[in-house]
Amino acid sequence: MVDPARLAKGSWRPDGDPGNGPTIAVVAAFDDVLGSGRPDRIDVLVPDGASVEAALRRTTVLGIGAHPDDLELGGVWGVVSCAGRVDRWFTGVTCTDGAGSARGATTAGIDDAELVARRRDEQRAAARVGGYGLQVQLGHRSADVRDPESREVLVAELARIIDAARPSVIVGHDPLDRHATHAAVALATVDACRSLPPASRPERLLGVEGWRSLDWLPPADRVRLDVSGHDRLVQALLDCFPSQLEGKRYDRAAVGRRHGNATFDDQTTLDVAEQVGLAVDLSPLLADDSVGVEAFLADLLERTRVESMATLRSVLGTEG
Protein backbone atom coordinates (compact mmCIF):
# COMPACT_ATOMS: atom_id res chain seq x y z
CA MET A 1 0.00 0.00 0.00
CA VAL A 2 1.19 3.52 -0.72
CA ASP A 3 2.48 5.30 2.37
CA PRO A 4 0.18 8.29 2.98
CA ALA A 5 2.71 9.95 5.28
CA ARG A 6 5.27 10.03 2.46
CA LEU A 7 2.76 11.37 -0.03
CA ALA A 8 1.53 14.06 2.33
CA LYS A 9 4.81 15.95 2.28
CA GLY A 10 3.63 18.47 -0.27
CA SER A 11 1.99 19.53 -3.46
CA TRP A 12 3.28 19.35 -6.97
CA ARG A 13 6.02 21.74 -8.01
CA PRO A 14 6.95 22.53 -11.62
CA ASP A 15 10.24 20.66 -11.27
CA GLY A 16 8.37 17.57 -10.05
CA ASP A 17 9.82 17.82 -6.56
CA PRO A 18 7.23 17.60 -3.80
CA GLY A 19 7.58 20.39 -1.26
CA ASN A 20 5.69 21.61 1.76
CA GLY A 21 2.98 23.34 -0.22
CA PRO A 22 1.95 24.52 -3.67
CA THR A 23 4.20 26.97 -5.44
CA ILE A 24 3.18 30.60 -5.73
CA ALA A 25 2.76 30.11 -9.48
CA VAL A 26 0.36 27.20 -9.09
CA VAL A 27 -1.80 29.01 -6.54
CA ALA A 28 -1.74 32.21 -8.57
CA ALA A 29 -2.84 30.33 -11.69
CA PHE A 30 -5.76 28.82 -9.83
CA ASP A 31 -6.69 32.07 -8.11
CA ASP A 32 -6.91 33.65 -11.56
CA VAL A 33 -9.63 31.10 -12.32
CA LEU A 34 -11.23 31.47 -8.90
CA GLY A 35 -11.07 35.24 -8.61
CA SER A 36 -11.10 34.91 -4.82
CA GLY A 37 -8.42 37.41 -3.95
CA ARG A 38 -7.36 35.18 -1.04
CA PRO A 39 -4.57 32.94 -2.37
CA ASP A 40 -3.12 32.59 1.15
CA ARG A 41 -6.06 30.34 2.09
CA ILE A 42 -6.10 28.16 -1.02
CA ASP A 43 -4.21 24.90 -1.49
CA VAL A 44 -3.87 23.42 -4.97
CA LEU A 45 -2.47 20.05 -5.97
CA VAL A 46 -2.12 18.62 -9.48
CA PRO A 47 -0.68 15.16 -8.77
CA ASP A 48 0.55 14.42 -12.30
CA GLY A 49 2.08 17.86 -12.92
CA ALA A 50 -0.36 19.09 -15.56
CA SER A 51 -1.19 22.78 -15.65
CA VAL A 52 -4.11 24.00 -13.57
CA GLU A 53 -5.98 24.96 -16.73
CA ALA A 54 -5.47 21.54 -18.32
CA ALA A 55 -6.45 19.78 -15.10
CA LEU A 56 -9.71 21.72 -14.98
CA ARG A 57 -10.51 21.13 -18.66
CA ARG A 58 -10.11 17.36 -18.42
CA THR A 59 -12.46 17.06 -15.42
CA THR A 60 -15.42 14.73 -15.97
CA VAL A 61 -16.48 14.14 -12.34
CA LEU A 62 -16.29 16.95 -9.78
CA GLY A 63 -16.48 16.12 -6.09
CA ILE A 64 -17.43 18.91 -3.68
CA GLY A 65 -16.93 18.07 -0.02
CA ALA A 66 -17.28 20.15 3.11
CA HIS A 67 -14.21 18.86 4.99
CA PRO A 68 -10.97 17.01 4.29
CA ASP A 69 -12.04 13.32 4.03
CA ASP A 70 -15.65 13.91 2.86
CA LEU A 71 -14.71 13.16 -0.75
CA GLU A 72 -13.28 9.82 0.32
CA LEU A 73 -16.04 8.85 2.78
CA GLY A 74 -19.36 9.68 1.15
CA GLY A 75 -18.19 10.75 -2.29
CA VAL A 76 -15.76 7.94 -3.04
CA TRP A 77 -17.78 6.74 -6.06
CA GLY A 78 -16.53 9.83 -7.87
CA VAL A 79 -12.94 8.77 -7.23
CA VAL A 80 -13.25 5.08 -8.11
CA SER A 81 -15.33 5.80 -11.23
CA CYS A 82 -12.30 7.58 -12.67
CA ALA A 83 -9.53 5.37 -11.25
CA GLY A 84 -7.21 4.00 -13.91
CA ARG A 85 -9.14 5.69 -16.72
CA VAL A 86 -7.67 8.00 -19.35
CA ASP A 87 -11.09 9.23 -20.44
CA ARG A 88 -12.40 10.17 -16.98
CA TRP A 89 -10.79 12.52 -14.47
CA PHE A 90 -11.80 13.34 -10.91
CA THR A 91 -11.36 16.82 -9.48
CA GLY A 92 -11.88 17.25 -5.76
CA VAL A 93 -12.89 20.48 -4.04
CA THR A 94 -12.74 20.68 -0.25
CA CYS A 95 -14.54 23.75 1.04
CA THR A 96 -13.53 24.20 4.69
CA ASP A 97 -10.32 23.87 6.68
CA GLY A 98 -11.62 21.20 9.10
CA ALA A 99 -10.51 23.07 12.22
CA GLY A 100 -13.52 21.99 14.27
CA SER A 101 -13.14 18.22 14.06
CA ALA A 102 -13.13 15.94 17.11
CA ARG A 103 -9.66 15.57 18.63
CA GLY A 104 -8.01 12.20 19.20
CA ALA A 105 -4.90 11.30 21.20
CA THR A 106 -2.39 12.81 18.77
CA THR A 107 -4.38 15.97 18.05
CA ALA A 108 -5.75 16.83 21.50
CA GLY A 109 -2.77 19.00 22.38
CA ILE A 110 -2.32 20.92 19.13
CA ASP A 111 -3.87 24.22 18.18
CA ASP A 112 -6.31 24.81 15.34
CA ALA A 113 -3.64 26.02 12.93
CA GLU A 114 -1.61 22.82 13.30
CA LEU A 115 -4.72 20.66 12.95
CA VAL A 116 -5.68 22.53 9.78
CA ALA A 117 -2.20 21.97 8.35
CA ARG A 118 -2.34 18.28 9.23
CA ARG A 119 -5.77 17.82 7.64
CA ARG A 120 -4.63 19.72 4.55
CA ASP A 121 -1.69 17.35 4.16
CA GLU A 122 -3.97 14.34 4.65
CA GLN A 123 -6.21 15.54 1.83
CA ARG A 124 -3.19 16.01 -0.42
CA ALA A 125 -2.11 12.45 0.35
CA ALA A 126 -5.53 11.11 -0.62
CA ALA A 127 -5.40 13.00 -3.92
CA ARG A 128 -2.08 11.38 -4.74
CA VAL A 129 -3.22 7.89 -3.71
CA GLY A 130 -6.44 8.26 -5.71
CA GLY A 131 -4.77 9.71 -8.79
CA TYR A 132 -7.00 12.77 -8.77
CA GLY A 133 -6.71 15.08 -11.73
CA LEU A 134 -6.82 18.08 -9.40
CA GLN A 135 -7.39 18.73 -5.70
CA VAL A 136 -8.38 22.16 -4.44
CA GLN A 137 -8.80 23.15 -0.80
CA LEU A 138 -10.58 26.47 -0.37
CA GLY A 139 -9.88 26.85 3.35
CA HIS A 140 -13.12 28.49 4.46
CA ARG A 141 -14.18 28.56 8.10
CA SER A 142 -17.15 26.28 8.70
CA ALA A 143 -19.05 29.07 10.47
CA ASP A 144 -18.73 31.26 7.37
CA VAL A 145 -20.07 28.50 5.15
CA ARG A 146 -23.07 27.94 7.42
CA ASP A 147 -23.97 31.64 7.42
CA PRO A 148 -26.22 32.44 4.41
CA GLU A 149 -24.67 35.85 3.81
CA SER A 150 -21.00 34.92 4.02
CA ARG A 151 -21.67 31.67 2.14
CA GLU A 152 -22.06 33.73 -1.04
CA VAL A 153 -18.26 33.88 -1.27
CA LEU A 154 -18.14 30.09 -1.51
CA VAL A 155 -21.01 30.06 -4.00
CA ALA A 156 -19.12 32.41 -6.31
CA GLU A 157 -15.93 30.36 -6.05
CA LEU A 158 -17.72 27.08 -6.77
CA ALA A 159 -19.46 28.66 -9.75
CA ARG A 160 -16.11 29.71 -11.22
CA ILE A 161 -14.70 26.19 -10.72
CA ILE A 162 -17.75 24.49 -12.24
CA ASP A 163 -17.74 26.85 -15.20
CA ALA A 164 -14.03 26.23 -15.84
CA ALA A 165 -14.24 22.45 -15.38
CA ARG A 166 -17.63 21.74 -17.02
CA PRO A 167 -18.00 18.31 -15.36
CA SER A 168 -20.71 15.94 -16.51
CA VAL A 169 -21.39 14.89 -12.91
CA ILE A 170 -21.01 16.62 -9.56
CA VAL A 171 -20.89 14.46 -6.44
CA GLY A 172 -21.74 16.63 -3.45
CA HIS A 173 -23.59 16.54 -0.15
CA ASP A 174 -27.21 15.76 0.66
CA PRO A 175 -29.10 18.96 1.68
CA LEU A 176 -30.88 16.96 4.40
CA ASP A 177 -27.60 15.90 6.02
CA ARG A 178 -27.68 16.27 9.83
CA HIS A 179 -24.29 18.01 9.75
CA ALA A 180 -25.08 21.69 9.20
CA THR A 181 -21.84 22.37 7.29
CA HIS A 182 -22.57 19.48 4.92
CA ALA A 183 -26.07 20.85 4.32
CA ALA A 184 -24.66 24.35 3.77
CA VAL A 185 -22.14 23.09 1.19
CA ALA A 186 -24.95 21.20 -0.54
CA LEU A 187 -26.95 24.43 -0.83
CA ALA A 188 -23.89 26.34 -2.01
CA THR A 189 -23.34 23.74 -4.73
CA VAL A 190 -26.94 24.03 -5.96
CA ASP A 191 -26.74 27.83 -5.90
CA ALA A 192 -23.42 27.80 -7.75
CA CYS A 193 -24.82 25.59 -10.51
CA ARG A 194 -27.97 27.69 -10.79
CA SER A 195 -25.93 30.87 -11.15
CA LEU A 196 -24.54 29.52 -14.42
CA PRO A 197 -26.33 29.36 -17.77
CA PRO A 198 -27.89 25.96 -18.51
CA ALA A 199 -25.16 25.04 -20.99
CA SER A 200 -22.52 25.38 -18.26
CA ARG A 201 -24.30 23.19 -15.72
CA PRO A 202 -23.53 19.51 -15.12
CA GLU A 203 -25.83 16.83 -16.44
CA ARG A 204 -26.24 15.35 -12.96
CA LEU A 205 -25.90 16.60 -9.40
CA LEU A 206 -25.86 13.91 -6.73
CA GLY A 207 -26.11 14.41 -2.97
CA VAL A 208 -24.42 11.53 -1.15
CA GLU A 209 -24.81 10.07 2.34
CA GLY A 210 -22.95 11.65 5.23
CA TRP A 211 -24.44 12.28 8.66
CA ARG A 212 -27.69 10.76 7.51
CA SER A 213 -28.22 7.53 5.58
CA LEU A 214 -30.35 7.62 2.46
CA ASP A 215 -31.82 4.12 2.50
CA TRP A 216 -35.15 5.71 3.53
CA LEU A 217 -35.59 7.20 0.08
CA PRO A 218 -38.16 5.49 -2.16
CA PRO A 219 -36.43 3.28 -4.74
CA ALA A 220 -37.36 5.64 -7.57
CA ASP A 221 -35.66 8.54 -5.80
CA ARG A 222 -32.40 7.00 -4.66
CA VAL A 223 -29.33 6.61 -6.83
CA ARG A 224 -27.15 3.54 -6.31
CA LEU A 225 -23.40 4.22 -6.56
CA ASP A 226 -21.64 0.88 -6.89
CA VAL A 227 -18.04 0.94 -5.64
CA SER A 228 -17.60 -2.86 -5.54
CA GLY A 229 -14.22 -4.22 -6.54
CA HIS A 230 -12.24 -1.23 -5.28
CA ASP A 231 -11.70 -2.32 -1.67
CA ARG A 232 -7.94 -1.74 -1.65
CA LEU A 233 -8.18 1.72 -3.17
CA VAL A 234 -11.05 2.71 -0.87
CA GLN A 235 -9.11 1.61 2.21
CA ALA A 236 -5.91 3.28 1.01
CA LEU A 237 -7.81 6.54 0.62
CA LEU A 238 -9.29 6.31 4.12
CA ASP A 239 -5.88 5.44 5.58
CA CYS A 240 -4.73 8.90 4.50
CA PHE A 241 -6.73 10.49 7.36
CA PRO A 242 -5.22 9.20 10.62
CA SER A 243 -6.15 12.38 12.49
CA GLN A 244 -9.83 11.59 11.88
CA LEU A 245 -9.75 7.88 12.70
CA GLU A 246 -8.59 8.12 16.33
CA GLY A 247 -11.53 7.05 18.44
CA LYS A 248 -13.99 7.61 15.59
CA ARG A 249 -13.77 4.90 12.96
CA TYR A 250 -15.25 6.67 9.99
CA ASP A 251 -13.51 4.17 7.71
CA ARG A 252 -15.30 1.15 9.20
CA ALA A 253 -18.61 3.02 9.36
CA ALA A 254 -18.53 4.17 5.73
CA VAL A 255 -17.57 0.75 4.38
CA GLY A 256 -20.08 -1.00 6.64
CA ARG A 257 -22.88 1.31 5.52
CA ARG A 258 -22.13 0.53 1.86
CA HIS A 259 -22.16 -3.21 2.55
CA GLY A 260 -25.50 -2.75 4.28
CA ASN A 261 -26.89 -0.76 1.38
CA ALA A 262 -25.88 -3.51 -1.03
CA THR A 263 -27.70 -6.20 0.94
CA PHE A 264 -30.78 -4.28 2.07
CA ASP A 265 -31.43 -2.72 -1.32
CA ASP A 266 -34.07 -5.29 -2.34
CA GLN A 267 -35.46 -8.11 -0.24
CA THR A 268 -36.62 -10.06 -3.30
CA THR A 269 -33.24 -10.52 -5.02
CA LEU A 270 -29.80 -11.83 -4.20
CA ASP A 271 -26.96 -9.38 -3.76
CA VAL A 272 -25.62 -8.05 -7.05
CA ALA A 273 -22.97 -5.77 -5.53
CA GLU A 274 -20.70 -5.73 -2.47
CA GLN A 275 -20.52 -2.02 -1.67
CA VAL A 276 -23.13 0.54 -2.70
CA GLY A 277 -23.29 4.20 -1.78
CA LEU A 278 -26.62 5.98 -1.99
CA ALA A 279 -27.38 9.47 -3.23
CA VAL A 280 -30.35 11.72 -3.81
CA ASP A 281 -30.63 13.01 -7.36
CA LEU A 282 -30.64 16.80 -7.18
CA SER A 283 -30.48 17.22 -10.97
CA PRO A 284 -34.13 18.41 -11.22
CA LEU A 285 -33.05 21.53 -9.32
CA LEU A 286 -30.70 22.37 -12.18
CA ALA A 287 -33.31 21.78 -14.85
CA ASP A 288 -35.91 24.14 -13.40
CA ASP A 289 -34.80 27.21 -11.44
CA SER A 290 -38.40 27.95 -10.43
CA VAL A 291 -38.43 24.95 -8.09
CA GLY A 292 -37.30 25.97 -4.59
CA VAL A 293 -34.92 23.72 -2.71
CA GLU A 294 -37.29 23.51 0.27
CA ALA A 295 -40.24 22.63 -1.95
CA PHE A 296 -38.20 19.98 -3.79
CA LEU A 297 -37.13 18.33 -0.54
CA ALA A 298 -40.60 18.61 0.99
CA ASP A 299 -42.02 16.78 -2.02
CA LEU A 300 -39.34 14.11 -1.62
CA LEU A 301 -40.24 13.64 2.03
CA GLU A 302 -43.92 13.48 1.15
CA ARG A 303 -43.30 10.70 -1.38
CA THR A 304 -41.41 8.84 1.34
CA ARG A 305 -44.34 9.29 3.75
CA VAL A 306 -46.84 8.09 1.16
CA GLU A 307 -44.77 4.99 0.36
CA SER A 308 -44.22 4.15 4.04
CA MET A 309 -47.88 4.59 4.98
CA ALA A 310 -49.02 2.53 2.01
CA THR A 311 -46.91 -0.39 3.25
CA LEU A 312 -48.27 0.01 6.78
CA ARG A 313 -51.89 0.20 5.62
CA SER A 314 -51.44 -2.90 3.49
CA VAL A 315 -50.49 -5.01 6.52
CA LEU A 316 -53.09 -3.32 8.73
CA GLY A 317 -55.72 -4.14 6.16
CA THR A 318 -56.81 -0.49 5.97
CA GLU A 319 -56.03 0.18 2.30
CA GLY A 320 -58.50 2.10 0.22
N, C-alpha and C positions, 0 to 999 in steps of 0.2 A: 504494500500500500504506500502511496505517496506520503511523505512526511509533511503534514500541514505546518509544523513549526518552521521547517526550512523554507517552505513556499511563502510564508507570511512575512518574510524579511522586507519586502518592498514591492513597489509597482514597476512596471516596465520603463526602462530608459531607452533613449534612441540608440545607444551603443549596445543594447541587449543585456546590460549589467543590472541586476536588481539592486535597488537601493532602499533607503528608508521611507521613500514616498515618491509620488509622481514628480517629474521634472516640471519646472515652471512653464516650459513650452507646451507640455501635454495639457496641463491645467488651463493655460491661457487659450489653447485651441478649443477646448471644450467650453470654456466660459464664453467664448465668442458665439458658440451655438446657443448656449443657455441664456446669455444676456443677464446673468444674475448680479453681476457687480460684487460678488463675494467669493472670489477664488480661494481665499484662505480657508473656507469651510468645506470646499469640494475635494473629493478624492477620486481620481480617475485611473483605471487600470485597463490596458489593452494587452491581454496575456501573450498574444502572438506577435506583437510589435507593429501591427498595422496602424495607419494613421487614424485619428479620432473620426475624421470624416468618413473614411472607408469602413470603419467598424460600425458606424451608425447606418450607413447605406446598406450594408449586407444583412442587417437585422431582419429576422422573420418572426421571432417570438420575443416579446418584451415582457419581462417580469418586473412588477412594481411592488416592493415590499416596504413595510413600515420600518422594520428594524433589521440590523445585521442578523441573519439566520432565517428570516421569514421566507426568503426565496427558496431556501433549501428544505424547509419544513413543510409548509403548505403548498408552495409553488413549484415543487421539484419536477412536476411533469414538464414544465417549460424547459428545464435543463436537460432532462433525459430525452426529450423529443428531438433535441438537436445534437445530442452526443454522437460523435463519430461521423457526422454528416458534413458534406461540403456544400450542400444546397440549403441548409437550415442553420441559422446562427441565433444564439441566445444572448440578449443584452439584459443585464440586471441593473435595476435602479433601487437603491436603498435610501429611504427618505429621511430618517432620523439618525441621531448619533448613538442611540441605545444607552444613554447615561443612566436611565432609571431602572435598569434591570435588577433582579434579585441578586444578592451577593452570596457567593459561595466561600469556601475556606481560603482560596488564593486571591479573592478579590475583596474580601471584607475590609481589609486595611488600606486599600488604595483610594485615592480621590477620584472624582468624576472624570477629570481630564485623562488620567491614566487608564481608567476603564474604557473610555471612548477610544483611546489609541489602540488598546488591546482588541476591542471589538472590530475596529476598522481593519486591523491586520488579519483578524480571523476571516472577515468577509473577503479580503484580497486572496487569502489562501484558498477559500472555496472556489473563487472565480478561476484560479489556476487549475485546481483539481478538476473542475467541471468543464474546462476548456471553453469558458464563456468568450463570446466575441468582444464583449465590453462590459465592464463593471463600473458603475458610477455611484458614489456615496455623496448625498447632498448635504448631510450634516445638520439638518434642522433640529431644533429642540422639540420634543414631543408636545409640550404645552402650546407651542406656536402652531403646530399642525392641528391640534384639537380646537383651537380658537377659529371660528368662522372668518373673522376679519383678517387675521394674520395668515391664515391658510391660503389666501389668494396668491401669496408669493410662490408657494409650492405649486399651485394650479398652473401659474404662468410658466414655471420651469418645466413641469411635466408636459405641457402643451408644446413647448419648443422641442423637447426630446422626441415626442411622438411624431411631430411634423417632420423632423429631420430623419427619423428612423423609418417611418411608414411601415410598422409591423403589420402582419396579417392577423396576429393574435396578441392580445394583452392578457397576461395572467396576473390578477391583482387580488385584493382582499374582498371579502363578503361584507356588504354594508351593514348586515345584522350581526356582525361579530361582537362578542361581549367586550372585547378590548377596545376602548374608545379610540385609541390611536389607530388601530387597524381600520375601524369604521371611518375615521376621518380621512385616512389615505384612500380608502375605497371611494368616498365622495369626491375627493380631489381628483382622482383618476377619471371618474365620470365627467366632472366639470371640465377637466382639461380636454378630453375627447370632444365634448360638446362645443367647446370654444373654437374648434377647427371646422373648416368646411367639410361636407360629407366625403369628398374625395380623399381627404387626408386622414380620415378615421379608420381604425382597424375593422376588419370584417367581424371579429368576435372579441368580446370583453367578458372574461370569466372571473368570478369572485370565488376564491377557494376557501376551504375550511381553515380555521385558526382556533380562536377561543370559543368556538361553537361548531359542533358537527353539523353536517348538512344531510344526514340520512333521513331527516324528517320531511324533506322536500318530496312532493309527489313525483313518481317516476318520470312524468313528462317534463318536469321542470328541473331535474338535476342532471348534470353533465358528469359522465364517468371519465376519469382521467387515469388510464391504465399505465402504471409504471413497473409492471412485472418484468422480470428478467434483468433488472438493473440494480440488484441488491448491493453489489460491491461498490458501485459508484455512489448510490444513495448513502451508504454508511460512511464512505470516505468523505463525502460532503459534510455530513453531520459531525464527523470527527474533527472538523476544522474549527469547531466552536466550543473548546473546553471550558471557557469561562461561563458558558450557559448551561453546561451539563452537570455542574457540581450541585448535587442535592435536588436537581430538577431534571429528570431524564426525558427531555423533549424528544430525543432520538428514539427511545423505545416507544414513547406515546404516539409519535407520528407514524412510525412503521406499524405499530399495533392497530391503530385506527384504520389504516389502509387495508390491512389483512381483514379486519372486521367488515369493512365496506365490501370487500370482494365476496365474502361468504354470505352476508346478510342482504345482498342486493336483491335476490329473488329466491323465495322459498320453494319454487316449483322446479328449479333447474340446478344441475350440478355446477360447481365453481368453474368459471371459464378464465379466471385471472387470479393472480396471487396477491397483488397489491393494487388497490384502486383509490385514488383520491376523488373527492366529490367537489363540484363547483356549481354555483348558480349562474345561469346565463344572463348576463346584464346587457347583451347586445341590443335588445329592443329599446333600451334607453338611448342608444346611439342612432337608431333608425327614426325615432320620433321625438324631437325636442319638446313637444308639447306635453309629454307624459312626465309628471313629477316623480322624483325618486320615491317620495313617501307613498304616493298613490300606487306606484308599481309594486313596491314591497307589500303594501296593504293587500293588494289583489293577490299576491303570491301567498300570503298568510291565509287569506280567505279560501283559496283553493285547497290549501292544506287542511283547514278546518272542515271544509265540505267533504273531502276524501276521508278524513278520520271519522267523522260522524256517520258517514254512510256505512263504513265498516262496522261501527258500533251498533247502528240501528239494524243491520242485517242479522247480527247474532242476538239482538234483543227481540227480534221479530216485530219491530215497529216501523218497518219500511213503508213508504207510501203515504 
